[in-house]
């Protein structure tokens, strides 16, 4: 999503993102439609009967507690909806929406589906063009939803215009009897995506949550063991801090969150609030947040090397920078804040200065990750700039 936005904005286009919300998506999923689509995927015979039994033969009843006592409704069989909290529930819903991208697909657009999150982005030369094309997409979406027994929640559906500078645009646009309003930001898979892709709002919200976690850890420390406190640090603090880090962690944002990481570690380790954390993370075998960003960026480039072009793509000679990746062509400073630019820069520094002394990029992924993690713990980088100077 961010790659599509930055590439098109860098080329001079405006991108309009529509973050669609479906009303009670899992509860309204039609059994008949799911079974028909399973049959189209050549799931037939006993296998199809098993899925039919899994979906249809589910009795349920409602219990009401009152002052007069408890009462129970008659037993009913479910006719719509997939079981939530089950392993098969999300899979069956994905089968239901599997053909939706084909319905909405057209040139200069991107469809992003993840479970019940359906989002589409349109690139155009003007705001008016983006609005007209989005209206057509929403009409196609409404037809598809009606055919498949689902419903659009217009009130929670958000539209965002991505551009380098603020241009005047309408506050909303007509869609049927409803009006779709533009927003400065939208939530996408737990990350606040803003119209400038600077992720300031996401960082502000994240810092607020992590500050609350620091307070919880401070209250826990006097009454529990260090191992329990460390579990709270990893589960409550670090898991949230590192989520989506390769996308939102520009130098300004990561510095704010890193300050909170140091505060949390001072509380965990019981050292004064103004004491330095230098050396403590290495002693405890912990990664700094910038080191986590470096590691995640390297792993991303290794996993998706085929999506990038090597510097020596036009010859077969072994050169010093032969393993380096070509930074995607761009014309604006805006693109330099993208995770592709940052990841390739981090990867190229590794293959130029650290490969193969620290570890080889040809190593198995788990071996590479283990050795690189040891290197990052030992050197305790406080910023990506420190790593690039190493």
Secondary structure, 3 states (H helix, E strand, C coil): CHHHHHHHHHCCCEEEEEEECECCHHHHCEHHHHHHHHHHCCCCCHHHHHHHHHHHCCEECCEEEECCEEEECCCEECCECCCCCCHHHHHHHHHHCCCHHHHHCCCCEEEEEECCEEEEEEEECCHHHHHHHHHHHHHHHHHHHHHCCCCECCCCCEEEEECCCCCCCCCEEEECCEEEEECCEEEECCEEEECCCCCHHHHHHHHHHHHHHHHHHHHHHCCCCHHHHHHHHHHHHHHHHHCCHHHHCCHHHHHHHHHHHHHHHHHHHCCCCCCCCCCHHHHHCCCCHHHHHHHHHHHHHHHCHHHCCECCCCCCCCCCCCCCECCCCCCCHHHHHCHHHHHHHHHHHHHHHHCCCCCCCCCCHHHHHHHHHHHHHHHCCCCHHHHHHC
